[in-house]
Amino acid sequence: MEETLFVLLNRLGENMYAAIFAAMLLTGIGVPFPGELTLGFSGYLLFIGRIELIPTVAATALGDLVGALLGFGVGFFSRSAIVTRYLGFLMPSAAKLATVNTWLKKYGALAVVVGRLLPVIRGAIPVPAGFFHMNSKKYIISTILSSVIWCSALIYAGFSLGYNWQGITELGSQLGLAAGGVVVAVLAAYLIYKYANKLREK
């Protein structure tokens, strides 16, 4: 699958951004697809001057976002006959649904942001979030945040690695954990700040 993806992207020329968008859409919706490699390869193409920075980040983040929103919709309307018949393969097992539901109940939007910054786990978030009818506004905001961070980080990694861009698979987990840690730290600092202000008011 990886070799086919790279050959296709290399031959698309002016339609490169559309192909990158489509590849990330599949990843975002939860289809098993080499999303990390797509981003790493995009960074490599940026490195050799085949594509431009802003359109690349926009195409990847938007594709990932649209895919995640479609995945949310699949979960939300999972009981309809059409979704069950044609998109039922996207539904995770009952055990995975229960696990994600526990995360969502306990951490809310934070579970979406951090979960979607981790390889493998990120693809398991959208459908359950829709299935359990998570607040759509919170889901969209947290998904936009995670998509921009994830795509930008891996594109930068691919660009930095240059001709060794395929090493992105080893860096993906580390980058995800680092980004997730930063998000948690910032949110924790914000909550502490709010709590301290409440104590002062009393």
N, C-alpha and C positions, 0 to 999 in steps of 0.2 A: 504493500500500500504506500509506504514511504517513497519508494523509487518512482512509482506512478505519479505521485503528488509533485515531486520535484521536476520531473520531465514536463508535466502539464504546465506548471507555473513558469518554467523557463521558456516555453513555446508560446505563451499567451500574449507577450508583448504589451500592447496598449491595454489589454483587458486584464492585466496582472492584478490590479486592485480588486476587480470584481471576483477573481478567482480566490484571492486571499479572504475577501469578505465571505464567500460561500463556504470556504474551508472552516473558518472560525464559527460560522453559523451552525454547522454540523456539530462542532465541538461544544458550542454553547447549549444546544438543545439536549445534549447528553448522548449523542451517537458516538460509539467508540471510534475515535479519529485522532491522528497524531497532531493535536493542537500545539503542544510544546515545540514540536519539530517545525510546524508551519510558521510559528513566530520566530524561531531561531533562523529558519531559512529566509524569512523576510528581513531579519537583521543582516544576514549575509548579503542579500541582494542590495540592501541599503549600503553596505560596506563597499561593494564593487560598483556602486553608482547606477544600478539598474532602475531603482525606484527612489522616491523622495520621502523624507521623514514624516511630514504632517499627513499626507494622504495615506501613508502606511499605517500610522497609529490610528487614524480615523477609521480606515477600512477594517482593521483587525478588532478594535474595541467595539465598533458598531455591529460587526458580524457576530461577535461574542454576545453582545447585549441582546440583539434581536433573537438569537438562538435561545438564550436564557428566558426571554419573554415567551417565546413559543413553547418552551418546555413547561413554563408555569401554566400556560393555557391548556396544555395537554393534561396536566395534573388537575387543573380546576374543572375541566369538562370531561374528566376520565370516565364518568358514568354514562356519557352519551354513547349511543350505538355506533356512530361514525368514528369517534375516537377509539373506542374499544376495538373496532374491526380493523382500522387502518394504522393506528398508532399505538396499539396496545403493547407492542414490543418495547416501547420506551418506558413502560411502567416498571419500577423496581420491585423487588420481592417485598413481602409483608414485613420481614425482619428489617430490611433497609429503611422502609417507610417509617417503622416504629422508631428506629435509631435517629433518623433525621428529625422526626417529630419531637423527640425528647430534646434535641439540640435547640430546635426552634422555640419550644416552650420555655426553655431555661435561659437562652441567650438572645432570642429574637433576631433583629437585623444583624447583630454582631456575628451570629452563626453563619449568616449568608456571606458577609464580607470575608471573614477568616476562612470559611470552608471553600469559597471560590478562589482563594489564593493558594490552595493546596492541590497538587496534581492528583488525578483520579477522583478524589473526594469532590472537587469542584463540579464535575459532571453529574453528581448524584444529588445536587441541591435543588435545581429548578422544578422538576416534576413533583417531588414531595411538598415543596413550598406551595405550589398551586393546589395540590390534592388536599392539603389541610387548610386551605383558604387563608394563607398568611396575608396580612394587610398589604394590599397591592402597592400603595405609595411607599411604604418602608422597603418593600422588596425591590422596587424599581431604583430607588436612591442607592441602596446598598449594592445592587447589581452594577449600576453605572460606576460606582466607586471601585469595586473589585475588578471590573473589566478593564478600566483605564490603567489601574496599577499593574495588573497581571500582564497585559499586552505590552505596555511600555517597558516593563522590567525585562521581559524575555526578548523583545526586539533589541533592546540595548545590549543584552548579554550576547545575542547572536552577532550584533555589530562588533562588539568588543573581541569576540573570539575569532572573527574574520574567517579565514579558510578552515579553521578548526571548529566551525559553528556547530557541528554535530554533537559536540560535547555539551550542548544545551540540555540534554536529557539528564545529565548528572547535576547540572546547576539548578534545574527546575524546582526540585524539592527544597533546596537550600534557600533559593530566592523567595519561594512561597512562604516558608517558615519565617524568614526574616521580615518580609512584608507584613505577614500576619502579626508578628510580634510588635512591630511598629504601630499597627492599627490598635492593638489591644492596649499598648502603653499610652497612646494618645487618649483613647477613650477613658482609661483608668485615671489619667491625670485630670481630664475634664470632670469626671464624676467626683473626684476628691476636691477639686476646686469648687464645685457646686455645693458639696456637703459642708466645706469650710465656710462658705458664704452664709449658709443657713444657720450655722452655729454662731456666727458673728451677729446676725440679725436678732437672735434670741438674747 
